[in-house]
Amino acid sequence: MLFLVQGIADSSTEPTPEFLQASRDTLERLGEMQESGKVKGGGVMIGPMGVCFIVDAESNEDLHLVLTTMPSFRFADWEVMPLIPFHRDIEMSLDEALSRSRET
């Protein structure tokens, strides 16, 4: 299952050594997860202090573990959006909708 994950730090967060180390450790972990294929892509946002990535998780519980074990988990607000691959949406909804629209 693919999920789009966005973590944005509160703009009032002071860049304490603990925050900076957690941020560095999180980016290193995400890089390792990308190398292993667990993270499909992503990067650091330009503008707001945050990250965005696509993770391939086996379940909601797997995703929960990925997020809650991130070193920067407590420093950011996290938003998750489940994704359906492009080809599956075509198969599941667009082909049928096209067929129905041609019949009318």
C-alpha positions as CSV (number, residue, x, y, z in Angstrom):
1,M,0.0,0.0,0.0
2,L,1.4,3.4,-0.9
3,F,1.0,6.4,1.3
4,L,2.0,10.0,0.8
5,V,3.4,11.3,4.0
6,Q,4.0,14.9,4.9
7,G,5.7,16.1,8.1
8,I,5.9,19.8,8.9
9,A,7.6,21.2,11.9
10,D,5.9,23.9,13.9
11,S,7.3,27.3,12.7
12,S,7.8,28.3,16.3
13,T,10.1,25.3,16.9
14,E,13.4,26.4,18.1
15,P,16.3,24.8,16.3
16,T,17.7,23.2,19.5
17,P,20.5,20.6,19.3
18,E,17.9,17.9,20.0
19,F,15.7,19.1,17.2
20,L,18.6,19.4,14.7
21,Q,19.9,15.9,15.6
22,A,16.4,14.4,15.2
23,S,16.0,16.1,11.8
24,R,19.4,14.8,10.6
25,D,18.7,11.3,11.9
26,T,15.3,11.3,10.2
27,L,16.7,12.3,6.9
28,E,19.4,9.6,7.2
29,R,16.7,7.0,8.0
30,L,14.5,8.1,5.1
31,G,17.6,7.9,2.8
32,E,18.2,4.3,4.0
33,M,14.5,3.4,3.5
34,Q,14.7,4.8,0.0
35,E,17.7,2.7,-0.8
36,S,15.9,-0.4,0.4
37,G,12.8,0.4,-1.6
38,K,10.5,1.1,1.4
39,V,10.4,4.8,0.5
40,K,9.7,5.4,-3.2
41,G,10.7,9.0,-3.3
42,G,10.5,12.3,-1.5
43,G,12.6,15.1,-0.2
44,V,12.8,18.2,2.0
45,M,10.3,20.9,1.4
46,I,11.4,24.3,0.2
47,G,9.7,26.9,2.4
48,P,8.1,25.2,5.3
49,M,10.5,23.2,7.5
50,G,9.4,19.6,6.6
51,V,9.6,16.5,4.6
52,C,7.4,14.7,2.1
53,F,7.8,11.1,0.9
54,I,5.9,8.1,-0.5
55,V,6.2,5.0,1.6
56,D,5.2,1.5,0.7
57,A,3.7,0.0,3.8
58,E,2.2,-3.4,4.3
59,S,-0.6,-2.1,6.5
60,N,-1.8,0.8,8.5
61,E,0.0,-0.7,11.5
62,D,3.3,-0.9,9.5
63,L,2.9,2.8,8.5
64,H,2.2,3.7,12.1
65,L,5.5,2.0,13.2
66,V,7.4,3.8,10.4
67,L,6.1,7.2,11.5
68,T,6.2,6.8,15.3
69,T,9.7,5.5,15.2
70,M,11.0,8.5,13.2
71,P,13.5,10.5,15.3
72,S,11.6,13.7,14.5
73,F,8.1,12.3,15.0
74,R,7.4,14.5,18.1
75,F,8.7,17.6,16.4
76,A,6.3,17.6,13.4
77,D,2.7,17.5,12.5
78,W,2.1,14.5,10.2
79,E,-0.4,14.1,7.4
80,V,-0.9,10.8,5.6
81,M,-2.8,10.3,2.4
82,P,-3.4,6.7,1.0
83,L,-2.6,6.4,-2.7
84,I,-4.0,4.1,-5.4
85,P,-1.6,3.4,-8.3
86,F,-2.5,5.1,-11.6
87,H,-3.2,1.8,-13.4
88,R,-5.5,0.6,-10.6
89,D,-7.7,3.7,-10.8
90,I,-8.0,3.2,-14.5
91,E,-9.1,-0.4,-14.0
92,M,-11.3,0.3,-11.0
93,S,-13.2,3.4,-12.1
94,L,-12.2,5.1,-15.3
95,D,-12.7,2.2,-17.7
96,E,-16.2,1.6,-16.4
97,A,-17.1,5.3,-16.4
98,L,-15.9,5.6,-20.0
99,S,-18.0,2.6,-21.0
100,R,-21.1,4.0,-19.4
101,S,-20.6,7.5,-20.9
102,R,-20.3,6.0,-24.4
103,E,-23.6,4.1,-24.0
104,T,-25.6,7.2,-23.4
